[in-house]
Amino acid sequence: MSVLVIAEHDNKTLNEATRAAVTAAKKFGGDIHILVAGQDARAVADAAAKLDNVSKVMLAESEPLGHKMAEALESLVLSVAGSYDAILAPASTVGKNFMPRVAAKLDVMIISDITAVESADTFVRPIYAGNAMMTVKSSDKVKVITVRPTTFEKAGDGGSANVETISAPDAVATSSFVSEELSKSDRPELGAAKIVISGGRGMGNGENFSMLEKIADKLGAAVGASRAAVDAGFVPNDYQVGQTGKVVAPELYIAVGISGAIQHLAGMKDSKVIVAINKDEEAPIFSVADYGLVADLFKAVPELEEELGKAGY
Amino acid sequence: MKILVPVKRVVDYNVKVRVKPDQTGVDLANVKMSMNPFCEIAVEEAIRMKEKGLAEEIVVISIGPAGAQETIRTALAMGADRGIHVTTDAAVEPLAVAKILEKVVGEEKPDIVLLGKQAIDDDTNATGQMLAALLGWPQGTFASKVEKADGSLKVTREVDGGLQTVAIALPAIVTTDLRLNEPRYASLPNIMKAKRKPIDAKTPEDYGVDLSPRLEVLKVAEPPKRQGGVKVESVSELVSKLKNEAGVL
């Protein structure tokens, strides 16, 4: 049994989601190899080589791989797929983009967004936005899987695998990278943050999100938003937590002015502790919150900032 | 230019689904069905391309039970030109859907296949990518903006951390994200007109595709329930509880 994990990274650092995929891979038993596809991504491969239980790291570099182009990733993964029983990648927008291509070429059905590995051929995955959990058994020869990073522990360091350089596939003429607009922020990434504070339609406008940013900076938290706040144009789409946005599971999730539509709950209900601040005491968010505060957020949030200051933040 | 838009009939997004007591699936009896919201966005985008004079014909295809015909009619009422209904009562996995679509693409020769990024029932997010791989076509997935250039498309994609723009040569696959557009409602005259638009009746056998599922569903269960907690009276009580009781501060 050997399992290939495709690393998630930004060409500089190994993304934590990779560690979750390695934990999922460990449940298969057998060797774990990691493929780092990128550009000038040596540091990522070196970090992957230190992961616990990893016995080999392959590094392939090219411009299209650096931009995570699906067509390039497909040919690269297919070129090494031969000997593996399972191929795993985090269920990020990168993994979701190229993994189904790999599966189709191998003539196997992809198993998307798994939340548990029951055995080497049986997995649990959410359907209907997490309103039901489906256990499936795959009859395919190779399992091609994307892993929901928030539901697996992050594998630690402790390994010392060799890094082997492999050749990148020839560039595909029919697709090319044009540009990228990534949100710049000194705060932690939504998916990786230990604390997340999110605002909803109740925030009223984009400027008011600065109240949440102040608290986020005190706590080292990431700022998120509900779909309603994104659709209203308060904040960019990559802030969105929910069924159609990001799925997060931090230690502490603070929902401010968020009513708690099913859509949103699907993206945060696995958080360890949930706090809801909302002036409507009937809001559905309170039914999942560990601590609910029925209050006007425009009073409560500045007060929270002050109280945190008193508490030493 | 010709656009093929595959659409799926799913449980309406406003319905809260219930797991069957015997854990064999979710209860679909007497539940409102609608076009998958991401597919609706795909239909709308195709119509907008036609309205801008970029496309001449929009063909809508759905693979599913008799009721899927309604979903095709909805797309025709929005403005698509004709439909193909591949009738089957079986649950068809995205891999088999992609294989049928590959055959349909061979017959119809569209320049673009425009699909929703995922269906809100199985949440797989794979059909477009799988079809692209089978055809050897480039893809622009999770699109929030699609612009036509000479012989290619410029697709802005919603990715973790922001937006990415790629250029893909035609023929190509595009899958839609939520903010690509806001789908229109069909007007009554257009609903009437759609009744006369042709729908080709097909079966999976016509395409010679093996539909046997690769994933056997062992169980469909309720997710673990989260209990609501307590209400706090003040912000200071909240901070103190987070610190001393929950231990997260």
Interface residues (C-beta under 8 A of the other chain):
Chain A: H67 M69 A70 E71 E74 S92 T93 V94 K96 N97 F98 M99 P100 R101 V102 A103 A104 K105 D107 V108 M109 I110 I111 S112 D113 T122 R125 P126 I127 Y128 A129 G130 N131 A132 M133 M134 T135 V136 K137 S138 S139 D140 V172 A173 T174 S175 S176 F177 V178 S179 E180 E181 L182 S183 E189 G191 I195 L219 R227 D231 P236 N237 D238 Q243 T244 K246 E251 L252 I262 K269 K272 V273 I274 V275 E281 F286 S287 V288 A289 D290 Y291 G292 L293 V294 A295 A300 E303 L304 E307 L308 A311 Y313
Chain B: V11 K16 V17 V19 V26 E93 P94 L95 A98 I120 D121 D122 D123 T124 N125 A126 T127 G128 Q129 M130 L131 A132 A133 L134 W137 P138 Q139 T141 F142 S144 K154 R157 E158 V159 D160 G161 G162 L163 Q164 T165 V166 A167 I168 A169 A172 D177 L178 R179 P213 R214 L215 E216 V217 L218 K219 V220 A221 E222 P223 R226 G228 G229 V230 K231 V232 S234 V235 S236 L238 V239 K241 L242 K243 A246 V248 L249
